[in-house]
Amino acid sequence: MTTSTGGPSRTDGLWDLAIVGAGPAGSAAALGALAARPATRVVLLDRADFPRDKACGDGIAPHVLDVLAEVGVSGVLDDWMPVRRLHLRHQDASVDRSMRRPAYVVPRTVFDSRLLDAAVQAGAVLRRHRVRRLRAESDRLIIDDVAEAKVVIGADGAYSAVRNSLGWPASGRRALALRGYAPTPSDRAGQQVIAFAGGQQPAYAWSFDRGDGVSNVGYGELLTSRRPPPGRRYILQRLEHLLPGSVRDAGDWLGHHLPLSSWRWRHPTGRVLLAGDAVGLINPLTGEGIYHAVATGVSAGQVAVAALGENDAAGAGAQYRDSVRCMLGSHLRHTTAAARLVSLPGMAGAGVRAAGHEQRVFDDLVELGLGRGTLPPSTVAAVLAARAGSLAPSPRSP
Ligand SMILES: Cc1cc2nc3c(=O)[nH]c(=O)nc-3n(C[C@H](O)[C@H](O)[C@H](O)COP(=O)(O)OP(=O)(O)OC[C@H]3O[C@@H](n4cnc5c(N)ncnc54)[C@H](O)[C@@H]3O)c2cc1C
């Protein structure tokens, strides 16, 4: 298991790339950079000792593994049970189908450590340090007077110190969620179960079976200025109401904010790149953020190395912004639009009914929620038909 080699020091010299935060975005950034140019001098700075926990549903989309394979990392979850069944529920509507590709449910103490191990094996140096401030000095960035680098990637999560020290605003909409671990009841084994709350406040409870007799259970909802953030007691009541039996034997509760993505993704120019939660990239429909963290992390690492190779570190921010917009732009617009639609009366239930009616609609919604899918017009039409109560006869299953 990876341990840091102590704190950073200016005697380490000038790093090509300093990455703040060694979660999925940070480790992926190191992997992206080192796969592109193995000789890059990369330091990963994290305030925590690993393995460290992180509030999460632990759901890992198959798309995450695709991105990791592109930077030479494979087999990281081979000893965990793939989860193929997804059960969605909204009041009296429900659908239980197989996903085209299985997901995984793996504790972040395991997943994040394995990614970090892969980054260190690829050549990254891990140092333990809580970053507070960045300052620019001619051709370099100085981190708290303990490290200096040509390019910095801020992958330090929802409350990013790197983003704050740039004066860059946090993403607009946020959700709050609490997770715990509970024994898996037999009727939820081998499944990811999501029960949407009724009402206009987008919210849902989940129970994700890890495959080892334990499920990750939790509840999250969108924060609005109309009412104070939900407290722990309320959250546990909502979880128990939506998924009865989840709370009594559960423990290890941990909560966190989720910075949600929006219509247009913005990013500063210059030699600091922001990836994952630090730059508000959580899917507003599902709360999934690991795929976006890993995908933008790898992209940030690759762009940083390319910019260094061209002696244009100051141009890295603009190049990275273009690269992420090209990769995720349509998806971010579609998820923002879908999140707005879902908050209209009757839409969430209609989505569940349409997905129950047709595998194709289910697959499209899974792609939108877990990967970087968009909403085809035929799927929008199917959801609207379900809302109007006029679904066409169900197509025969292949
Ligand atoms: C309750 C909950 C459930 C969720 N469920 C899912 C799910 O099932 N599937 C999914 O895909 N996503 C889920 N998400 C979202 C997911 O957890 C995040 O999108 C993901 O962790 C983002 O990865 P990251 O690397 O950007 O940030 P993080 O995972 O937050 O990593 C940031 C790292 O930076 C370090 N750090 C922070 N500040 C500093 C500092 N100042 N100096 C040095 N280091 C610092 C931290 O120690 C940490 O290691 C959930 C989120 C919540 C809150």
The ligand as a Gaussian input file, in Angstrom:
#p B3LYP/6-31G(d) Opt

LIG

0 1
 C      -22.343000      10.876000      -0.594000
 C      -21.788000      10.892000      -1.995000
 C      -22.066000       9.843000      -2.852000
 C      -21.469000       9.802000      -4.128000
 N      -21.658000       8.681000      -4.898000
 C      -20.990000       8.548000      -6.065000
 C      -21.051000       7.332000      -6.798000
 O      -21.669000       6.341000      -6.382000
 N      -20.369000       7.274000      -7.964000
 C      -19.647000       8.322000      -8.454000
 O      -19.094000       8.224000      -9.560000
 N      -19.545000       9.472000      -7.749000
 C      -20.176000       9.600000      -6.564000
 N      -20.028000      10.757000      -5.818000
 C      -19.135000      11.811000      -6.327000
 C      -17.657000      11.430000      -6.128000
 O      -17.435000      11.077000      -4.779000
 C      -16.748000      12.583000      -6.535000
 O      -17.173000      13.096000      -7.767000
 C      -15.278000      12.131000      -6.652000
 O      -14.775000      11.778000      -5.394000
 C      -14.428000      13.257000      -7.256000
 O      -13.079000      12.884000      -7.257000
 P      -11.929000      14.007000      -7.101000
 O      -10.650000      13.288000      -7.267000
 O      -12.249000      15.152000      -7.966000
 O      -12.081000      14.546000      -5.610000
 P      -11.920000      13.770000      -4.223000
 O      -12.278000      12.354000      -4.374000
 O      -12.667000      14.595000      -3.238000
 O      -10.364000      13.841000      -3.917000
 C       -9.762000      15.051000      -3.539000
 C       -8.447000      14.758000      -2.833000
 O       -7.840000      16.019000      -2.530000
 C       -7.322000      16.005000      -1.221000
 N       -7.312000      17.387000      -0.760000
 C       -8.377000      18.192000      -0.536000
 N       -7.974000      19.430000      -0.176000
 C       -6.621000      19.394000      -0.176000
 C       -5.618000      20.369000       0.103000
 N       -5.934000      21.613000       0.453000
 N       -4.320000      19.999000       0.017000
 C       -3.974000      18.739000      -0.350000
 N       -4.882000      17.776000      -0.628000
 C       -6.192000      18.106000      -0.544000
 C       -8.261000      15.104000      -0.448000
 O       -7.628000      14.537000       0.687000
 C       -8.618000      14.049000      -1.500000
 O       -7.732000      12.943000      -1.446000
 C      -20.636000      10.857000      -4.568000
 C      -20.391000      11.934000      -3.724000
 C      -20.967000      11.962000      -2.447000
 C      -20.665000      13.110000      -1.522000

